[in-house]
């Protein structure tokens, strides 16, 4: 599975290396074990296939090095973060032990089914190896569909997008407003770093004001930004003070959607 975990598209769907860095920045311990003394300040060092959390002293010592041991630390960080991110996107907590079928389902949902190895797909679908009698003629052997092909067929049904440029409402002078809802997207937003402090977000905040979030209404699920509980409460307590300190909601939303589109979460 390492080739899957380290694939660029898989990393992007999980939140990108920026998401990995944000997760590592919440750890306040140096990951380089070969030092008797560690500085109190910390930084990040990029090393294929991910990143490593280091104190300043160890960073100065091993910066620009590329070794098998450093690669192992970076790989463990990447896999741990990836599993945690997938758990969050599937609605599980951090204590949940992610199973192989669950991980494959996440890949199917994120248009990554083509990256699942045949052996892994077979195991996830519980397809038993085919057995052939030694006395069978070769012309009588009819192989079953590959597991990856079965998953691809599922993908075609799951990721189909409906585009209707001629809805009934589009011909009305005063059409009834529909609210765009997408729980899959808001669950993913919840797993991202808070746009204010970079800590793990707790809520997908829906835009208020600007004609959104009025009495008895709620903004479309597209107009959301990830916020931790502290900053979400602060925004609703005093919107003016919040925007004066962190920037207005439209700017934060534009930056977030720009990143979302750039890493391929929305397509």
C-alpha positions in Angstrom: 0.0 0.0 0.0 3.0 2.4 0.3 2.8 3.2 -3.4 -0.8 4.2 -2.9 -0.2 6.2 0.3 2.7 8.1 -1.4 0.8 8.9 -4.7 0.4 12.6 -5.3 -3.4 12.4 -6.0 -4.0 10.4 -2.8 -2.1 13.0 -0.8 -4.0 15.9 -2.5 -7.4 14.4 -1.7 -6.4 13.9 1.9 -5.6 17.6 2.2 -2.2 18.0 0.6 1.2 18.3 2.1 0.0 21.6 3.7 -2.5 19.6 5.7 0.3 17.2 6.8 2.4 20.2 7.9 -0.5 21.7 9.8 -1.0 18.4 11.6 2.7 18.0 12.4 2.9 21.6 13.7 0.6 20.6 16.6 3.3 18.2 17.8 5.9 19.8 20.1 8.6 17.1 20.1 11.6 16.5 17.9 11.4 13.4 15.8 15.1 13.0 15.4 16.2 10.4 18.0 20.0 10.7 17.6 20.6 13.8 19.8 21.2 14.2 23.5 19.8 17.8 23.5 16.9 19.4 21.7 16.0 23.1 21.4 12.7 24.4 22.6 11.7 25.9 19.3 10.4 23.7 16.4 10.3 23.7 12.7 9.4 21.4 9.8 11.8 19.7 7.3 10.4 18.4 4.0 11.8 15.0 3.2 10.4 12.6 0.6 7.7 11.4 0.9 6.4 13.9 3.5 7.7 16.1 6.3 9.5 15.7 9.7 9.0 17.7 12.9 12.4 18.8 14.2 13.7 21.2 16.9 15.9 24.0 15.6 19.1 22.3 16.8 18.5 19.0 14.9 17.2 20.9 11.9 20.5 22.7 11.6 22.4 19.4 12.1 20.6 17.3 9.4 19.1 19.9 7.1 19.5 19.1 3.4 20.3 15.4 4.2 18.5 12.6 2.5 18.8 9.2 4.2 16.8 6.1 4.5 16.2 6.7 8.2 14.8 10.2 7.6 12.7 8.8 4.8 11.2 6.2 7.2 10.2 9.0 9.7 8.7 11.1 6.9 6.8 8.0 5.6 5.4 7.1 9.1 4.2 10.7 9.4 2.6 10.7 6.0 0.7 7.4 6.6 -0.4 8.4 10.2 -1.7 11.7 8.9 -3.3 10.1 5.9 -5.2 7.5 7.9 -6.4 10.2 10.3 -7.6 12.4 7.5 -9.4 9.6 5.8 -11.1 8.7 9.2 -12.2 12.3 9.5 -13.6 12.5 6.0 -15.5 9.3 6.5 -17.0 10.7 9.7 -15.0 8.5 12.2 -13.1 9.8 15.2 -9.3 9.5 15.7 -9.7 6.3 17.7 -11.3 4.4 14.9 -9.1 1.7 13.3 -9.5 2.2 9.6 -10.2 -1.0 7.7 -9.1 -1.8 4.2 -12.6 -1.8 2.7 -13.2 1.6 4.3 -10.0 3.0 2.8 -10.9 1.6 -0.6 -14.4 3.2 -0.3 -12.8 6.5 0.5 -10.6 6.2 -2.7 -13.7 5.3 -4.7 -15.5 8.4 -3.4 -12.5 10.6 -4.3 -12.1 9.4 -7.8 -9.0 7.4 -6.9 -10.2 3.9 -7.7 -7.8 3.5 -10.6 -4.9 3.6 -8.1 -6.1 0.6 -6.1 -3.9 -2.4 -6.7 -5.7 -5.5 -8.0 -4.7 -7.6 -4.9 -6.0 -4.9 -2.6 -9.3 -4.5 -4.5 -9.8 -8.3 -4.4 -9.3 -8.4 -0.7 -11.6 -5.4 -0.1 -14.3 -7.0 -2.2 -13.6 -10.4 -0.6 -13.2 -12.0 -4.0 -11.6 -15.5 -3.6 -8.8 -16.5 -6.0 -10.1 -18.5 -9.0 -9.4 -22.2 -9.0 -9.2 -24.2 -12.3 -9.2 -27.9 -12.7 -6.0 -29.3 -14.3 -8.2 -31.3 -16.8 -10.1 -28.2 -18.1 -9.5 -27.2 -21.7 -8.1 -23.7 -22.1 -11.0 -22.7 -24.3 -13.4 -23.5 -21.4 -11.8 -21.1 -19.0 -13.8 -17.9 -18.6 -12.0 -15.6 -16.2 -14.1 -13.4 -13.9 -14.0 -9.6 -14.0 -10.9 -8.1 -12.3 -11.7 -6.5 -8.9 -10.4 -3.1 -10.1 -12.8 -3.2 -13.0 -15.7 -3.9 -10.7 -14.7 -0.8 -8.6 -14.4 1.3 -11.8 -18.0 0.4 -12.6 -19.0 1.6 -9.2 -17.2 4.8 -9.6 -19.1 5.7 -12.8 -22.3 5.6 -10.8 -21.0 7.4 -7.7 -19.3 10.4 -9.2 -21.8 11.2 -12.0 -22.7 14.9 -11.8 -26.0 16.2 -13.0 -25.9 19.5 -15.0 -29.3 21.0 -16.0 -29.0 24.4 -17.7 -32.8 24.5 -18.2 -34.3 23.9 -14.8 -38.0 24.9 -14.4 -36.9 27.7 -12.0 -34.6 29.2 -14.7 -37.7 30.2 -16.7 -39.5 31.9 -13.8 -39.4 35.6 -13.1 -39.2 35.0 -9.4 -38.0 31.4 -9.0 -38.0 29.7 -5.6 -34.5 29.6 -4.3 -32.9 26.2 -3.9 -30.2 25.6 -1.3 -27.2 23.6 -2.6 -26.4 20.9 0.0 -23.4 18.5 0.0 -22.7 16.7 3.2 -19.7 15.0 1.7 -18.0 18.4 1.1 -18.9 19.9 4.5 -17.5 16.7 6.3 -14.3 17.2 4.4 -14.1 20.9 5.2 -14.4 19.9 8.9 -11.2 17.9 8.6 -9.1 20.9 7.4 -7.0 23.3 9.4 -8.8 26.3 10.9 -8.3 29.4 8.6 -7.4 31.5 11.6 -5.1 29.4 13.7 -4.2 26.3 11.6 -5.4 24.0 14.3 -7.8 21.1 13.6 -11.2 22.6 12.6 -14.3 21.6 14.5 -17.0 23.2 12.2 -17.6 24.1 8.6 -18.8 27.8 9.1 -21.4 28.9 6.6 -21.1 32.4 5.4 -23.3 35.0 7.1 -24.2 38.4 5.7 -23.8 39.3 2.0 -27.3 38.0 1.4 -26.5 34.7 3.0 -27.6 33.2 6.3 -30.6 35.4 6.9 -33.6 34.7 9.1 -34.6 31.0 8.7 -32.1 30.5 5.9 -28.6 29.1 5.6 -25.8 29.7 3.0 -25.1 27.1 0.4 -22.8 24.3 1.6 -20.2 25.6 -1.0 -19.9 28.9 1.0 -18.1 27.4 4.0 -14.7 27.8 5.7 -13.1 25.6 8.3 -13.0 27.0 11.8 -12.0 25.6 15.2 -14.7 25.9 17.9 -13.0 28.9 19.6 -12.9 31.0 16.4 -16.3 29.9 15.3 -17.7 31.1 18.6 -15.7 34.3 18.3 -17.1 35.0 14.8 -20.7 34.6 15.9 -20.1 36.6 19.1 -18.7 39.7 17.3 -18.5 39.5 13.5 -17.0 43.0 13.2 -14.2 42.3 15.7 -13.5 38.9 14.1 -13.2 40.4 10.6 -11.0 43.2 11.8 -8.6 40.7 13.3 -8.6 37.9 10.7 -10.0 39.4 7.5 -13.5 39.5 6.1 -15.4 36.3 5.4 -15.4 36.8 1.6 -11.6 37.0 1.5 -11.2 33.9 3.7 -13.8 32.0 1.6 -12.1 33.0 -1.7 -8.7 31.8 -0.4 -10.2 28.5 0.9 -12.2 27.8 -2.3 -9.1 28.6 -4.4 -7.1 26.0 -2.5 -10.0 23.5 -2.7 -10.1 23.8 -6.5 -6.3 23.8 -6.8 -5.9 20.4 -5.0 -8.8 18.9 -6.9 -11.3 18.4 -4.0 -14.0 20.2 -6.1 -13.9 19.4 -9.8 
